[in-house]
Amino acid sequence: MDLFIRQSTVEVQSSDLADLEADCASNKFESSTLPNIQGFNHARLIINPVAGDEQSNLMKLPEIVAALEAEGIRADIAFTDPHNSPALIARRAIAEGYSLVIVAGGDGTVAEVAQGLIHSSIGLGIIPIGTYNNIARSLNIPTDIVAACQVIARGHIKQIDVGQANNEHYFFEAAGVGLDAVLFPLGAEIKDGRWGRIFQAAQLALGYQAQKFKLEFDRTIVEARQHYRWKLKLLRRTTLIQRELQLSALLVVVANGPYYGTGFTVAPDAVIDDGLLTISVFRNFSKWELLRHFWSISRGQYRYSPKIETYRAAQVKITSQVKLPVHIDGHAFGQLPVTLKVVKHVLSVIVPTAAFPV
């Protein structure tokens, strides 16, 4: 069902939310013909009306509409619901001939919409109104609604990479194996207000032991390390041609972009359009050191830790003799083994230009 809104709806009070949803659902509001903004003459705005932090996304909708229309963009609005997922609406937008899809939401909604646009030529505009907005931050898209809408109108298309697990499931931030994969489900429950899980998470973290992994790269270990300091004189000659690495670690993070989870700068050197994944291995960390490190990189900060071993590759296969859990973008994804690869330049996203910095 197509849902529309017009510029005259600028403010809405809590008591008006039900009326606004009803008006949109009944197509009471009509859209007007879009001007040709950088060739985008038919835009779809996708939003989850029930999501949001202190203020629901629906309460932010009038400001979003006003900011878009201030840039000359009028978009047909589609609300997500249990029967209309963000990915489904995005794929439908392709079939309906839209030339631009805009998503207003957090990382979860952005990722779902993006999944529906992979391998298409349609540009994706992002208005980050979530809690952490890792994907937007990786692309230097501002979290201010007005500034984000200005980027959509004045920015340029960037072809970015997407990660893929076992040749089927896509991820945009990072995949992880080990301690973080164990803790992510509890973290989601804590975020939803189940504060009693904090004690359980602390117990799991303190009792967790380093696990043995085997990493198989699509290139030699030396090639995977060439972007980082590496003392070749300490390597055995066989290591120069090896593609496999066996080690014990608390966790292994495979990142597509710099940020993941609750805003952790887990891979500060990761570039989202270079055709490579950044693999960070956390071994030789005590629990206290690991806690200090993740605290230091929280909220987008970065503190270098020389104990992290970092590799860059287009593909890595991770195996273990133990069936360890895996997560992709914070969602459970079965157990090892897992093959993670980058799919290069398959998503078109509107980002700031040099002429319009943020």
RAHUQUI-V410871 format. One record per helix or strand. SS is the DSSP state (helix for helix, strand for strand). FROM is the first residue (numbers start at 1). TO is the last residue. If there is no record, write none. Layout:
SS_FROM_TO, SS_FROM_TO
This chain:
strand_3_3, helix_14_25, strand_37_37, strand_40_40, strand_43_47, strand_52_52, strand_56_56, helix_57_70, strand_75_79, strand_81_81, strand_84_84, helix_86_95, strand_100_105, helix_107_117, strand_123_128, helix_134_138, helix_145_154, strand_156_165, strand_169_171, strand_174_178, helix_179_191, helix_197_207, strand_211_217, helix_221_224, helix_232_234, helix_237_240, strand_244_249, strand_251_255, strand_259_260, strand_264_265, strand_277_282, helix_287_296, helix_298_300, strand_308_313, strand_315_319, strand_325_328, strand_331_335, strand_338_351, strand_353_353, strand_356_356
